[in-house]
Amino acid sequence: MAHRHQERVWLAVLLYTDLRRGDAVRLGRQDIRHGVATLRSEKTGVTVTIPILPVLDEVLKSRAHAPTSHSSAVRTLVHS
């Protein structure tokens, strides 16, 4: 069951942010403030700002109630 939720989080981040995979795996809670994610693109070095849509915010918040993840990529996304 936890695995399905990890996939849902991963898909939502990719779908609703349009980040490259390399940037998406680095996205963490520390990058999100006041509904906006800010991070430096790994490929270009440019700082990007991305609004966190309500649907993505709900998925990320639901992660707090899911079983502990052992996937480093998903853990980076939602536990950082």
The 8 nearest C-alpha neighbors of each residue, nearest first, counted from 0:
[[1, 2, 3, 4, 66, 5, 65, 6],
 [2, 0, 4, 3, 66, 5, 65, 68],
 [1, 3, 5, 0, 4, 6, 68, 7],
 [4, 2, 6, 0, 5, 1, 7, 8],
 [3, 5, 7, 1, 6, 2, 8, 0],
 [6, 4, 2, 8, 7, 3, 9, 73],
 [5, 7, 9, 3, 4, 8, 10, 2],
 [6, 8, 4, 10, 5, 9, 11, 3],
 [9, 7, 11, 5, 6, 10, 12, 4],
 [8, 10, 6, 12, 7, 11, 5, 13],
 [9, 11, 7, 13, 12, 8, 14, 6],
 [12, 10, 14, 8, 13, 9, 15, 7],
 [13, 11, 9, 15, 10, 14, 16, 8],
 [12, 14, 10, 11, 17, 16, 15, 18],
 [15, 13, 11, 12, 17, 16, 10, 18],
 [14, 16, 12, 11, 13, 17, 55, 52],
 [15, 17, 18, 13, 12, 14, 49, 51],
 [18, 16, 13, 14, 15, 19, 12, 23],
 [19, 17, 16, 23, 13, 22, 20, 12],
 [18, 20, 22, 21, 23, 17, 13, 40],
 [21, 19, 23, 22, 24, 18, 13, 25],
 [22, 20, 19, 23, 24, 25, 41, 18],
 [21, 23, 25, 19, 20, 24, 18, 41],
 [22, 24, 20, 26, 25, 21, 18, 19],
 [25, 23, 72, 22, 26, 21, 76, 20],
 [24, 26, 22, 23, 75, 27, 76, 21],
 [27, 25, 76, 23, 24, 22, 30, 75],
 [28, 26, 76, 79, 29, 30, 75, 77],
 [27, 29, 30, 31, 79, 77, 78, 76],
 [28, 30, 27, 31, 79, 32, 26, 36],
 [31, 29, 28, 36, 37, 27, 38, 26],
 [32, 30, 36, 28, 35, 29, 34, 37],
 [33, 31, 35, 34, 36, 30, 29, 37],
 [32, 34, 35, 31, 36, 51, 50, 30],
 [33, 35, 51, 32, 50, 31, 36, 52],
 [36, 34, 50, 51, 31, 32, 49, 33],
 [37, 35, 31, 49, 30, 48, 50, 32],
 [38, 36, 48, 30, 47, 49, 35, 31],
 [39, 37, 46, 47, 30, 40, 36, 48],
 [38, 40, 46, 45, 44, 47, 41, 37],
 [41, 39, 44, 45, 42, 43, 46, 22],
 [40, 42, 44, 43, 22, 39, 21, 45],
 [41, 43, 40, 44, 21, 45, 22, 39],
 [44, 42, 45, 40, 41, 39, 46, 47],
 [43, 45, 40, 39, 41, 42, 46, 47],
 [46, 44, 40, 43, 39, 47, 41, 42],
 [47, 45, 39, 38, 40, 44, 48, 37],
 [46, 48, 38, 37, 39, 45, 49, 40],
 [49, 47, 37, 36, 35, 38, 50, 46],
 [48, 50, 36, 35, 51, 37, 47, 16],
 [51, 49, 35, 52, 34, 36, 48, 16],
 [52, 50, 34, 35, 56, 55, 49, 53],
 [51, 53, 55, 54, 50, 56, 15, 34],
 [52, 54, 56, 55, 57, 51, 34, 58],
 [53, 55, 57, 56, 52, 58, 51, 15],
 [56, 54, 58, 57, 52, 53, 11, 59],
 [55, 57, 53, 59, 54, 58, 60, 52],
 [58, 56, 60, 54, 55, 59, 61, 53],
 [57, 59, 55, 61, 56, 60, 8, 54],
 [60, 58, 56, 62, 61, 57, 55, 77],
 [59, 61, 57, 62, 58, 63, 56, 64],
 [60, 62, 58, 63, 59, 64, 57, 65],
 [61, 63, 65, 59, 60, 64, 58, 77],
 [62, 64, 61, 65, 60, 59, 77, 66],
 [63, 65, 62, 61, 66, 60, 67, 59],
 [66, 64, 62, 63, 67, 1, 61, 4],
 [67, 65, 1, 68, 64, 62, 63, 0],
 [68, 66, 65, 69, 1, 74, 63, 62],
 [67, 69, 70, 74, 66, 1, 73, 5],
 [70, 68, 71, 67, 74, 73, 72, 2],
 [69, 71, 73, 72, 68, 74, 5, 75],
 [70, 72, 74, 73, 75, 69, 68, 76],
 [73, 71, 75, 24, 74, 70, 76, 25],
 [72, 74, 76, 75, 70, 71, 5, 77],
 [73, 75, 71, 78, 76, 77, 72, 70],
 [76, 74, 72, 73, 79, 27, 77, 78],
 [77, 75, 27, 73, 26, 74, 24, 78],
 [76, 78, 74, 27, 75, 79, 28, 59],
 [77, 79, 74, 75, 76, 28, 27, 73],
 [78, 27, 28, 75, 77, 29, 76, 74]]
